[in-house]
């Protein structure tokens, strides 16, 4: 479940708002997004994956009633930990810049 949107780290890109399949966030003009519907979070980690500055913390173990301290999460190095575990860097999967497999679909035909 989404636990933290760090006001210190967030660059207000609103990528988390855009990628969230459950509409958990609300964008706020000139401010970090807010977690508006925490109970709707399905812990898919999409927001954390796409955050380019590691400003989000999602916990698969969290409960709605368990408070999470941002300083403790930061000290433990948990901001961006899911991205690192999957090899993502700057909101992109690692190594995909050299992957040309997408070119098999360039002519518009689908192959088995």
URUR-V430858 format. One record per backbone hydrogen bond with DSSP energy under -0.5 kcal/mol. CO is the residue of the C=O (numbers start at 1). NH is the residue of the N-H. If there is no record, write none. Layout:
CO|NH ; CO|NH
This chain:
1|59 ; 4|6 ; 4|57 ; 6|10 ; 14|18 ; 15|19 ; 16|20 ; 20|23 ; 24|36 ; 24|37 ; 26|34 ; 28|31 ; 31|28 ; 34|26 ; 34|36 ; 37|40 ; 38|41 ; 45|49 ; 46|50 ; 47|51 ; 50|52 ; 51|54 ; 55|6 ; 56|80 ; 57|3 ; 57|4 ; 59|62 ; 63|66 ; 65|67 ; 68|70 ; 69|73 ; 70|74 ; 71|75 ; 72|76 ; 73|78 ; 74|77 ; 78|81 ; 80|84 ; 81|85 ; 82|86 ; 83|87 ; 83|88 ; 84|87 ; 87|94 ; 89|92 ; 92|89 ; 93|96 ; 95|98 ; 96|99 ; 98|100 ; 100|103 ; 101|104 ; 102|105 ; 103|106 ; 105|108 ; 109|111
